[in-house]
């Protein structure tokens, strides 16, 4: 039996696939490991108290939480920064976080690289940093 933690949840291999805890439907079985990981990644973003999104390799925001929905995707992460933010996730090790400073609007983002599906490579988990950027005077 294989069991491991992933973004605040647990994935367990069962005979017919993968179960995830916690899950609103305890009987739910995912056929693919990547589907179980995706569920936990979305849940992780959705439960944050700061704006958060998942960015894919072509710069799309494939998931946004309610705070990003309210503020607008372009206000959270303007289109011109998305590919660069994604590129910053590529060399990151598991659990490694880097900070990315946006110039306009002036804010800090935290970037994590995450391997959900080996067929597609990493995605970037991006959250607004609670630490305000320092002003260069």
matplotlib code that plots the C-alpha trace (Angstrom):
import matplotlib.pyplot as plt

x = [0.0, 1.3, 0.3, 1.8, 1.1, 0.5, -0.3, -2.0, -3.9, -3.1, -3.2, -3.6, -3.3, -6.2, -7.0, -9.0, -7.1, -6.4, -8.3, -7.8, -8.2, -9.8, -12.4, -16.1, -17.0, -15.0, -15.8, -14.4, -11.7, -9.6, -8.4, -5.2, -2.7, -2.6, -6.3, -5.9, -3.0, -5.0, -7.9, -5.5, -3.8, -7.1, -8.3, -5.0, -5.4, -9.1, -8.5, -5.8, -6.7, -4.6, -5.1, -3.7, -3.6, -2.1, -0.3, 0.6, 3.4, 1.7, 1.0, -2.7, -4.2, -5.7, -7.2, -7.9, -9.3, -12.2, -9.9, -8.4, -11.8, -12.9, -9.8, -9.5, -6.9, -5.0, -4.9, -3.5, -0.9, -0.8, -0.5, 3.0, 4.5, 2.9, 5.4, 8.3, 6.6, 6.1, 9.7, 10.8, 9.1, 11.0, 14.2, 12.5, 12.8, 9.8, 8.7, 11.1, 9.5, 10.8, 9.6, 8.8, 8.5, 5.9, 6.8, 3.3, 1.4, 4.1, 3.5, 5.3, 4.3, 5.4, 6.1, 6.2, 6.8, 4.6, 4.6, 1.0, 1.1, 4.4, 2.9, 2.7, 5.6, 5.4, 2.8, 3.4, 1.5, 1.4, 0.2, 0.3, 3.0, 1.9, 5.2, 5.1, 7.9, 10.6, 10.8, 14.0, 14.6]
y = [0.0, 3.4, 6.6, 10.0, 13.6, 16.2, 19.9, 19.4, 16.2, 12.5, 10.3, 6.6, 3.9, 1.5, -1.5, 0.5, 3.9, 6.6, 8.0, 11.5, 12.7, 15.0, 14.8, 15.9, 12.4, 9.8, 7.1, 9.0, 7.1, 8.8, 6.6, 8.5, 9.8, 13.1, 13.6, 13.1, 15.5, 18.1, 17.9, 18.6, 21.4, 23.1, 22.6, 24.0, 27.2, 27.5, 27.4, 30.1, 33.4, 35.2, 35.4, 32.3, 30.6, 27.7, 28.6, 26.1, 26.1, 28.4, 31.1, 30.3, 30.6, 27.1, 27.7, 30.8, 31.1, 33.3, 36.2, 36.3, 36.0, 39.1, 41.2, 40.0, 37.7, 40.6, 42.6, 39.5, 38.7, 40.8, 38.7, 40.0, 38.4, 35.0, 33.1, 34.5, 33.5, 30.0, 29.8, 30.6, 27.5, 25.1, 24.8, 24.7, 21.6, 20.2, 22.5, 25.3, 28.7, 31.8, 35.4, 37.3, 41.1, 42.7, 46.2, 47.3, 46.9, 46.7, 43.4, 40.2, 36.8, 33.4, 30.8, 27.0, 24.4, 21.4, 18.2, 17.1, 15.1, 13.9, 14.1, 17.9, 18.8, 21.3, 23.9, 27.0, 27.6, 31.3, 33.1, 36.7, 37.2, 38.5, 40.3, 43.7, 44.5, 46.8, 50.3, 51.3, 54.9]
z = [0.0, -0.9, 1.0, 1.0, 1.9, -0.8, -0.2, 3.1, 2.1, 1.8, -1.2, -0.8, -3.5, -3.5, -5.7, -8.2, -8.1, -5.6, -2.6, -1.3, 2.3, 3.3, 0.5, 0.6, -0.8, 1.2, -1.3, -4.3, -6.2, -8.8, -11.7, -12.1, -9.6, -11.5, -10.9, -7.2, -7.1, -9.1, -6.6, -3.7, -5.6, -6.3, -2.8, -1.4, -3.5, -2.8, 1.0, 1.2, 2.7, 0.1, -3.7, -5.4, -8.8, -10.7, -13.9, -16.7, -19.2, -21.7, -19.1, -18.5, -15.1, -15.0, -11.6, -9.5, -6.0, -5.0, -4.1, -7.5, -9.1, -7.1, -7.9, -11.5, -13.1, -14.7, -11.4, -9.7, -12.3, -15.5, -18.7, -19.5, -16.3, -16.5, -18.7, -16.6, -13.4, -14.8, -15.9, -12.4, -11.1, -13.4, -11.4, -8.0, -5.8, -4.0, -1.1, -2.4, -2.6, -4.3, -4.2, -7.4, -7.2, -9.5, -10.6, -11.6, -9.4, -6.8, -4.9, -4.0, -5.2, -3.9, -6.5, -6.0, -8.7, -8.6, -10.6, -11.0, -14.3, -15.8, -19.3, -19.0, -16.6, -13.8, -13.0, -10.9, -7.7, -7.2, -4.1, -3.1, -0.4, 3.0, 3.2, 1.5, -0.9, 0.4, -1.0, -2.6, -1.6]

ax = plt.figure().add_subplot(projection="3d")
ax.plot(x, y, z, "-o")
ax.set_aspect("equal")
plt.show()
